[in-house]
Amino acid sequence: MESHEPWTSLLRIYEMTPRERYASREVDRLHRRCVRQVGEMTSSERRLSLSRFVRDEMLSEEALDQDRGWYDVLSFLDWVDGGME
């Protein structure tokens, strides 16, 4: 199975409050590293890895059982498309 990094970390960062996100140097370094990794992917690699992450993690049966769904995916994808800031 393909690793879902950096998407797993980016989702965790996305779900943080602004205070959590911007108060920690460790989170800031992780965020910058993940954004850099995504930027280094080809468009095909980015499309495939993000699609698989969404399918396997965000739309899994477990996620659906936790009341997650397509609206969470859309919100996360909007954040990703907006530069992950």
C-alpha positions in Angstrom: 0.0 0.0 0.0 1.2 3.5 -0.9 2.2 5.8 1.9 -0.2 8.7 2.4 2.4 11.1 3.5 2.4 14.1 3.2 -1.4 14.1 3.0 -1.9 12.6 6.4 0.1 15.3 8.1 -1.5 18.0 6.0 -5.0 16.8 7.0 -3.9 16.8 10.7 -2.6 20.4 10.3 -5.7 21.5 8.4 -7.9 20.2 11.3 -5.9 22.2 13.9 -7.1 25.4 15.3 -5.2 28.5 14.1 -3.7 28.8 17.6 -2.4 25.2 17.4 -1.1 25.6 13.9 0.8 28.8 14.3 2.0 28.5 17.9 4.3 25.5 17.3 7.6 25.7 15.5 7.4 21.9 15.1 4.1 22.1 13.3 5.3 25.0 11.2 8.4 22.9 10.1 6.2 19.9 9.4 3.8 22.1 7.4 6.6 23.6 5.3 8.1 20.2 4.7 4.8 18.7 3.5 4.0 21.7 1.2 7.5 21.3 -0.3 7.0 17.5 -0.8 3.7 18.2 -2.6 5.3 20.9 -4.7 8.0 18.4 -5.8 5.4 15.9 -7.0 4.5 15.8 -10.7 0.9 16.6 -11.4 0.3 12.9 -12.0 1.9 11.9 -8.7 -0.1 14.6 -6.9 -3.4 13.5 -8.5 -2.9 9.8 -7.8 -1.5 10.2 -4.2 -4.2 12.7 -3.2 -7.0 10.7 -4.8 -5.9 7.5 -3.1 -5.5 9.3 0.3 -9.1 10.7 0.0 -10.5 7.3 -1.0 -8.6 5.3 1.6 -8.7 7.7 4.6 -11.3 10.4 4.2 -14.0 8.3 2.6 -13.3 5.0 4.2 -16.1 3.1 6.0 -14.4 4.1 9.3 -14.5 7.8 8.4 -18.1 7.5 7.2 -19.0 5.9 10.5 -17.5 9.0 12.2 -19.9 11.2 10.4 -17.3 12.3 7.9 -18.0 12.5 4.2 -17.8 14.4 0.9 -18.2 17.8 2.6 -15.0 17.2 4.6 -13.2 16.2 1.4 -14.4 19.3 -0.5 -13.3 21.6 2.4 -9.8 19.9 2.6 -9.4 20.0 -1.2 -10.3 23.6 -1.3 -7.6 24.3 1.3 -5.1 22.2 -0.7 -6.0 24.1 -3.9 -5.6 27.4 -2.1 -2.0 26.7 -1.2 -2.4 25.0 2.1 -2.1 28.1 4.2 
